[in-house]
Amino acid sequence: MGPQLRDRATHGERRIILDIRKYNEKAWDKKVTENSPWTLPVDKELVAKARKGQWSIVLTPVKPVPFGWFPGFPDMTGCKILGLASGGGQQGPILSAAGATVTVFDNSPAQLAQDRLVADRDNLQINTVVGDMTDLSCFDNASFDLIFHPVSNCFIADPEPVWREAFRVLKPGGSLLSGIMNPDYYVFDSQKAEKEGLLEVRHPLPYSDMNHLTKSELSTQFKEREALEFSHTMETLVGGQIEAGFQLTGFYEDRFGPEVGDTVSQFMPVCFATKVHKPG
Ligand SMILES: C[S@@+](CC[C@H](N)C(=O)[O-])C[C@H]1O[C@@H](n2cnc3c(N)ncnc32)[C@H](O)[C@@H]1O
């Protein structure tokens, strides 16, 4: 795809052309008004504990990121961190309270407002920037020591520009920590899984809401302003990071917690996390 079409998708022969980035911006703004769990900011107590060095954060739904993935844990003083597609007032404020210099970058102004809310409430210095994760041109080369990228590339058609941009803006010796959906999650009929608890293999992979849903399913999705999702190949998700120049140095898998009631999670891990290193 050419650059101007990178964040656009068409719906099969029905010729619906949509700017995915703009659509998902509004979808995530709406999730904030609905108090989706991925938009709820941390409370004062967690920030106070992080200031004392007691903290953990997630890249995936439940498992805390291993402490060894953070240089100097628990004191992050002197570490320049980019929270990439990380709005929602969760990880950015904790990393800032732990001493890091934090920039949170996200496509949803409402998600970034959650980071601002915590920053103002708890007197933290957090820089917030609105933008598309595939284009980090507002940052110079070698600007950050660490990039923290929670599950989010399922909302874009092609994650490869993200890996290339992350590599460019990281300092040599820096690391990119990413949460990623397991592509196999998307092989199942999500409605049947959600409503009937049934796992029916339905979609060839890689999956795209735009191309694999029926016309009526897609119009319901549009009506409810539900975010549009994509799966990607493992070649793109893991191989793409290596292709960008990174070395893989850490990996774990995770599932949604019982409160989410996700059927697929009862049978297999639904997401994973990678730690990759930019050679120094
Ligand atoms: C599941 S949330 C991850 C952040 C949240 N703090 C968490 O840990 O759950 C996904 C985030 O990706 C953001 N996002 C979606 N598409 C994006 C894009 N093209 N560029 C930047 N951020 C995007 C959303 O606005 C949302 O804040």
The ligand as a Tripos MOL2 file, in Angstrom:
@<TRIPOS>MOLECULE
LIG
   27    29     1     0     0
SMALL
NO_CHARGES

@<TRIPOS>ATOM
      1 C1         -5.9040   -1.4120   24.4210 C.3       1 LIG1
      2 S1         -5.4910    0.2980   24.4090 S.3       1 LIG1
      3 C2         -3.8360    0.2320   24.9940 C.3       1 LIG1
      4 C3         -3.5330    1.3290   25.9930 C.3       1 LIG1
      5 C4         -4.1220    1.1680   27.3740 C.3       1 LIG1
      6 N1         -3.4110    2.0250   28.2900 N.3       1 LIG1
      7 C5         -4.0190   -0.2650   27.8480 C.2       1 LIG1
      8 O1         -2.9890   -0.6880   28.3710 O.co2     1 LIG1
      9 O2         -4.9870   -0.9960   27.6860 O.co2     1 LIG1
     10 C6         -5.2260    0.6030   22.6830 C.3       1 LIG1
     11 C7         -4.8060    2.0410   22.3860 C.3       1 LIG1
     12 O3         -4.3900    2.1220   21.0280 O.3       1 LIG1
     13 C8         -4.7500    3.4110   20.5670 C.3       1 LIG1
     14 N2         -4.7130    3.4240   19.0910 N.ar      1 LIG1
     15 C9         -5.5290    2.7950   18.2250 C.ar      1 LIG1
     16 N3         -5.1520    3.0490   16.9550 N.ar      1 LIG1
     17 C10        -4.0640    3.8590   17.0280 C.ar      1 LIG1
     18 C11        -3.1980    4.4550   16.0600 C.ar      1 LIG1
     19 N4         -3.3810    4.2740   14.7420 N.pl3     1 LIG1
     20 N5         -2.1650    5.2040   16.5030 N.ar      1 LIG1
     21 C12        -1.9540    5.4160   17.8320 C.ar      1 LIG1
     22 N6         -2.7480    4.8770   18.7880 N.ar      1 LIG1
     23 C13        -3.7830    4.0960   18.3990 C.ar      1 LIG1
     24 C14        -6.1340    3.6190   21.1470 C.3       1 LIG1
     25 O4         -6.5330    4.9790   21.0950 O.3       1 LIG1
     26 C15        -5.9450    3.0510   22.5470 C.3       1 LIG1
     27 O5         -5.5640    4.0470   23.4580 O.3       1 LIG1
@<TRIPOS>BOND
     1     1     2 1
     2     2     3 1
     3     2    10 1
     4     3     4 1
     5     4     5 1
     6     5     6 1
     7     5     7 1
     8     7     8 2
     9     7     9 1
    10    10    11 1
    11    11    12 1
    12    11    26 1
    13    12    13 1
    14    13    14 1
    15    13    24 1
    16    14    15 ar
    17    14    23 ar
    18    15    16 ar
    19    16    17 ar
    20    17    18 ar
    21    17    23 ar
    22    18    19 1
    23    18    20 ar
    24    20    21 ar
    25    21    22 ar
    26    22    23 ar
    27    24    25 1
    28    24    26 1
    29    26    27 1
@<TRIPOS>SUBSTRUCTURE
     1 LIG1         1 GROUP 0 **** ****
